[in-house]
Amino acid sequence: MLGPSLCCIYNALGPAKRLDINEDCTLADLKECKKAVYHFLVAIKEILPADKLFSISDLYNNNTNGIVKVISFSDMVLMAGR
């Protein structure tokens, strides 16, 4: 449920246009989760530089470097919201 969680973080920033959140999304429906991540990445480009973004494959890869990149990026998003 990583995609909807990122959308919740984005919505917590108080954007003019909130992202829809599919609360029924589970890892069993990976396509829906990836779709939510995509919408998050498109929306967050308006707040943070595109060169700081992670890719969808970073999030769903079995490599720990990718998830560290996602966590670092999430921290930047939360700091931008302060």
N, C-alpha and C positions, 0 to 999 in steps of 0.2 A: 504494500500500500504506500509506496514511496512517492508516487506522483501526486495523489491527493494531499499528502502531508506537506509537500512543497507548495501546493496551491493554498493551503491553510496559512502557511508562513507568509506567502505573498499577500493574501487578503488581510492579514494582521497589520501590514504596513499602511493600510488605509488608502489604497489606490482609488482613483476616480472610477475605474471599471474593475469590478471584482471578477475573479475567475470562478467558474462553476466547479463544484466539487462533487464527484461521484462517490458517495459514501459506500456504495456497494462494491467498489473496485477492490479486488484482491489479487494476490500474485498468481492465482489460478487463471486470471484474465490479464495476462501480461500486456496485451495490446492496449487495453484501456489504461493501464498504469503508465505505459510509455506515452500514450496520447496526453495524459495529464502533465507529465514531465515536459513534453514539447510545449504545451500551452504556458507552463510556468517559464520556460526558457525564453519564449517569445516576449512575454510580458515583462520579465525582469530586465531585458535589454534596455528598457527605458530608464531604469534606475542605476544599473551598474554597467561598466564597460563590457562590450562583447568579448574582448580578449581575456576576460576573467572567467567566462562561462565554462562550465563543464559540458560534456556531451552526454547524450542518453546512454551511449555504450559505457561511459565511465561509471554510471550508476548501476548498470546491470551486468557488468563484467565481473569475472571471478578474481580479478586482480585487486589487491588491497590498495594499491596506489590510486585507483580510480575513486574508491569510496573516501579516501583521505582528501582528495581534490574536492569532492562533493561537500564534505563536512566543512572544509576551509571556506568554500564558497558560501555555504549556508551561514557561517559565522559572519562573513562580510555583509550578507543580506540583512541579518539581524542588527548589525552595527549601523547600517545605512538607515534603518528604521528608527533609530534613537533620536 
